[in-house]
Each structure stands twice: as structure tokens, then as C-alpha cells.
Amino acid sequence: MTAMRAKMKINHIDRRNAGSETLYFNPVCRSAGYPADGSDENNTYAKFSPSGMLSLTVANPALLGKFNEGEEYYLDFIKVE
């Protein structure tokens, strides 16, 4: 199976629960300021993954506080055989 890569942006982090935090992601999207030739990477990702959402609760103490709103990440989907 061909792997899929999405480019996601953290839009919100819920840190209300002690010992964990929930990260809320959406695909990157187009916004004003992209080059007319469409060469910006986010423009390309938005074309093929125009909408969606992902929430992920992190409970690993080594990762708490390491993520910030506005950061972008690649998310790879590779089928487990």
C-alpha cells in the first residue's frame, strides 16, 4: 500500500487534565499570501487534504508541554502488515 503523508497544524491544546494534554489538529490550509504559481508547500497539501480533524491525547510525561498551538507536523499513514 502506498503511504500517505498529511501536513497538520495544532489549532488548540487542552491542558485541563493533570498528567495529559489533548492536541487538536487540522490540515494546513491556504491563506492569503501564497505565491501565484502555487509553489508553497502548504498550498500543495491543502489541495489534496482540504479538510479534516484529529485529536490526540498525550500522556507521556516526556512529551507534556513540548507541543504548541500553531506548530505544523507531518503525519504519516503507513499500513501495518
Summary of the structure (lengths in Angstrom):
residues: 81
radius of gyration: 14.8
end to end distance: 9.6
largest distance: 46.4
contacts: 171
relative contact order: 0.36
helix: 10%
strand: 36%
